[in-house]
Amino acid sequence: MHWRKIYLVIFIIALSSVFSTELYWRHLSYRPTVVDDKNLWSVHRQRISDKPQTLAVLGASRIQLGFSPEVFHSLYPDWTLANLTINANYPVAALADLADNTEFRGVVLMAIDARSLIHIFHSMQQPWVDYYHRDFGPGLWLHSQMATFKQSRLVTANAEFSLTRRFVAWLGDSGKPHVTYIVFDRSRFAKADYQQIKVDYHLRERFNAMRKSAAEFTVPTADEWLESNEKLLHWIGLIQQRGGKVILIRMPTNQESWEVDEEHLPRRDYWDRLTGQEGILSLHFKDWPELDSYPLPDGSHLDFRDKQAFTRDLLHKLKERGYMPDSTGQSGVRQQ
């Protein structure tokens, strides 16, 4: 009995410590966020099958922050959604994987721009594809499920807030972790709250970096660019020959960013020549005022308050063009 009381006291102290630590970090405006790693990407990659009612979303941060899985599931409740987007990494390698290594016959929604299809960027997502085929298995699947369950509920489940990491940071006088304005959940889509940051400063810094990168980068000619994307057309053809669809989406950017893109990779010479080829399905935000009217606080990404309405408009346009079937559920609403 004596030892039981000791164990009970130890348990209560440990539980109180976890609870108080969690409250402390939340009081400082930290929120739970899922760590988006290769294991979680692989969980979504595992959802790919030959089921026609599957939507595979490919791309980088623009669609990762701009697409609402809640709206999609409300409109297409019987569909499987596989989120294969990766922040800051362009998606050509993931498309190649779906074409060459699966019998996928669903719908691919691939968010790209002309820059993302320059040949040196084609392999950016290959490390995730290799990890899935080489390393991922039941043990890592279970580990990912347990990790995302904790991370989506507790700030302290993130390794950045571990006692060891905080103690080392304290010794090094490096301060508290950065309060992120972007929160991920287990869907691997994210919500960006731009009210938490200095938007004007963030916009200016991003635009200056974009200008500098564009000036330093050697852009291939339109003919070279098209020739380097013959494999892309091949992979699209493989999926569509099986009865699937690949839809190339150009997500919105603000006017300044658009002008930089037009200066270096003009739409008529690059995007239009690619998407004008036979059998290519595409949708460009500049062709639809509804998609071009949303505020983009950093010039390139949607605030989470607008992503549901944007997704509703996007899916409506896809359905209107015959790329997606009629939906059966109710659409989402703009968050206030």
N, C-alpha and C positions, 0 to 999 in steps of 0.2 A: 504493500500500500504506500509505503514511504517513497519508493522509487516512482510509482505512478504519479504522485503529486509533483515530484521534481520534473518528470517529463511533461506534465500538464503545464507547469509554470514556464518551462522552456518554450513549449509550443506557443503559449499565449504571448510571451515576450517576442518571439520571432514573428508571429502574425501581426502584432502591434507595430513592430519595426517596419515590416513591409507596407502596412496600411498607412502609417505616418509618412514614410518616404514617398509613397505614391501621391498622397495629398500635397506634400511639399512641392513636388515638381509640377503638379497640375495648377497649384496656386501661382506658379511662375509662368503660366500660359503654355506649358508643354502639353501635348496631346498624344495619345497612342497612335502609332503609325507602323504599318507592316514593312519589314525589310524586304525590298524587292530584289531577290537574288536569283541565281541560276536554278536553284531547286524549285522555287515558286514558278519560274518561267516553264520549267519542265513539267510541273503539274498541269499547266494549261496546254502545253504541247501534247500531253498524253490524252487530252480530250479529242484530238483529231482522229477522225474515223472516216468511213465511207458513207456516213449518214448525210443525205442531202440537206437536211435542216440543221446545218452547222454554219455559224459565222465565225471566220477566223479574222481577227483584226491585226493588221501588220502596220508598223510604222515606228515613229519615235515619239517625242514628247508632245507634239501638237495634238495628236489624236488621243494620246494617253491622258491628257488633261481635258480634252474636249468631248470625249464620248462617254455617255451615261449608260452603264449596263442596266440600271433600274428602268430607264425608258425603253431600252431594247427588249428586256424581258417582259415588260408590261404590254408591248406590242406583239411580241413573238414568244409567248410563254412556253411553247413546245420546242423551241430551238436550243441548241447547245452553243454557248459562247466561249471561244478560246481566245484569250488575249495574249498575243505574241509580240506586242510592242516592247521596245526597249529604249529607255531614255538615252538620247545622244548617240544612238546607233541606228543606221539606216537598214531597211528590211530585205534587201535583195536575197541574202543568204537564206533567210527564213522561207521566202517564196520558193527558192530552189529546192529546199528540203521537202516542202509540201508536194511539189511536183514530182520529184525523183524518188522519194522514199515512202510515199503513202498512196492510198487509193482515194484521196480526198476528192469529193465531188459536191461539196457545199459551196459557200460564197466566201471569197476573200475580199476584204475591204482593206486596200493597201494605200496608206497615206504617204505620199511622196511629193517631191518637187524635182526640178531638173538637176539641181545640185546633188541630191541624194542618189541619182542614177549615174553619176560620173564613175568610171570603172574602178578607180582606186578605193571607192567606198563600198563596192559590192560585197566584200567579205566581212564587213563590220560585225554582223551578228553571228558569224561562223563559230566563235567560241561557245556560244549558248547552244547552238545546234550540236556541236561536237560533244559537249558535256551531256546533253540529253541522251545521245546514242551510246556514249562510251561509259559514263559513270552513273547515270540516274537509275534507280531501282526501287523496290518496295521499301527498303530501309530509309532511304532519303525521302521518299514520298511521305512516310509516317513522320519523320523528323520535321518536314516542312509543314504538315498539317498541325502538329503540336506547336511549332514555333509561331505560325500565323495566328492560331487561336489565342495564344498568350499576348502576342504583340498587338493584336487588334483591340485588346481590352486593357492592357497595362502599359503605362509609360516606362515603368521599370523593367519590362520584359526586353526592352531594347538594350543591347550590349553597351551602348554609349553611356547608360545610366547605372551600370554595375558598380558595386562598391570598389572593386579593384581599379576600374577605369577612372572613377572619380577621385580616388586616393592618389593615383599617379598624376592626374591633372592638377590636383591641389599641390602636390610636391613641385610640379613644374610651373605653378602659378599661371596655368592656361585658361582659367576661368570656367564658366558653365558651358554646357553644350549650346550650339546655335539653335535658336527657336525657329523651326522650319515653318514656312507658310504653305508647304505642300505636304499633304497627308495621303498615304497609300492605304488601301484595304486589300483583302484577299482576292479581290477581282483583278488586281494589278493595275486598275485604273486609279487615277489620283485626283484629288481636289486641291486647287490652288486658291488661297484666300489672299488676294492682293491688297486687301485692306490692312494687312498686318505688316506691310513693308512700305518703304519710301518709293512709290511707283515712278515718280519723275526721275529720280536718280537711277533706279534700276533700268528704266527705258533708255536713258541716255547712255549708260555704260554698255548695254547690250547692243545698241545701234552703232556705237563707236567701234566695238569689237567686230561687228558684222562688216562694217566698212573696211576696217583694216584687213580682215580675213579675205574679203573679196578682192582687195587691191593686191594682196600678196600671192593669190592663188592663180595658177595658170589654167585657164578654162579651155577644154578641148573645143575644136570647131564643131559645129552642128553635125557635120557628116561623120566625124570621128566619134562623137557621142552616140549617134544612132547606130553606127557599126558595132560599138562596144556593148550595145544593149540588144543585140540579136539573140543572145542567150535568154534575156528576160522575156522576149517575145516567144521563144521556144518553151519556156516554163509555163507561161500563161496558156499557150496552146495545149500543152499536155493536160492541164487541169480542165480546160474547157472541152477538150475532146472526150473526157470522162463524164461530161454533163455538168461540171461545175462552172463557176463564174469567177473572174478576177476583175474587180472594179478599182481603177486607179483614181485616187482622190487627191485633189490639191486643196489642203486645208487653208483657212484664211490667215493672212498677215495684214498688218496695217499699211497705209499708203507709202510710208518711207521705206519700209522693208521691201514692199513690192517694187518700188522704183529701183532699188539696188539690184534685185533679181532681174528686172527687165534690162538693166544696163549691161549685165554680164551674161545672162542666159535668157534672152528674150523669148517670150512664150511662142511667138509664131515660128521661130527657128528650131525650138527644142520640143517643148511640150506638145504643141499642135501637130508637129510632124510625126511624133511617136503615136499619139492617141488617135491620129487620123487614119492609121493603118487598119486594114480590114480585121474585124473581130475584136478590136480593143474597146472595152467599156471604160468610160471615164466620166468624171464630174469635176469641174473646176469652179471654185468659189466665185471667181470674177464673172461667171455667166449667170449667177443667181443673186439678185440683190438681197434676198432673205438671208443668205449665208454670208454676205459681205457687209452686213449691217451691225454685227455684234462688236461691242467694245473689246479690245485686246490690250489689257493694261500694260503689258511689256512689249507690245507690238507683234507678238507671235502666238500667244496662248490665251485661252479663255479663263475667266474667273469661274469658280465653281457655281456661282449663282446663275450663270448663263448656260451651263453645259447641258442641262435637261432640255431647255427650249431649243438649243442648237441641235441636239441629237434628234429631237422630234422633227425639226425642219429638214435635217439631212436625210433621215429615213423616208420622209415624205417625198423628197426629190428623187431618191433612189427608186421608190415604188412608182412614182409618176413616170419615170423613164423605163420602167419594166425590168429594172435590175433586181428588185426585191418583190416578193409576192405581197398580196394584200395582207394586212395585219389583222389580228383577231382580238387584241387587247386594247386597253385604254392608254393614251399617251401620257407622258409625264408633264409636270408643270414647272414653271420657273420658281426657283427657291428665292425666298425673300431674306 
